[in-house]
């Protein structure tokens, strides 16, 4: 049993080394330049006429600053998938996509924005060939996530990536609660089927 576990760990380390050779490690997290912050602020302000420009600017500054802070706290030194392996092996404290989404959302909610809303979304929940991915989305107050902007610090290993939800070519986002409800329903069906088989 110990031999099998050791072999499994060695295979995981070898796979990580191979993958690391194929992907460049991210640079050390650095503060966003003012142009990047300004572009996000403009994008958030354009979500609707009711969005306060001051709130859009504050959100952009906080999103970039918090991403850099979390990258340091999570000890990001590798591309996202390698970092995920390190977290799962207990070699890093946090840094899975849902950690980024949880922590960024919590920081943004502390601001008490009055003209913005936050949503949680998941992609790839039904795709067996891709890992499930979580994010936080900002929209104008009262709008749904599909009218918002994805804020994704995980995708580029501690560098904030943002894009309108409907324009995100990399992921097809679904509301997190819809995904959770579907998983619970699936688990219930499996439990019923097992009970009937016994």
Secondary structure, DSSP 8 states (H G I E B T S, - for coil): -HHHHHHHHHHHHHHHHHHHHHS----------HHHHHHHHHHHHTT-TTS-HHHHHHHHHHHHHHHHHHHHHTT--S-HHHHHHHHHTTSSS--SHHHHHHHHHHHHHTT--SSEEEEEEEE-TT-TTS--EEEEEEEETT--GGGSEEEESTTTTSS-EEEEGGG-SS---EEHHHHHHHHHHHHHHHHHHHHHH-
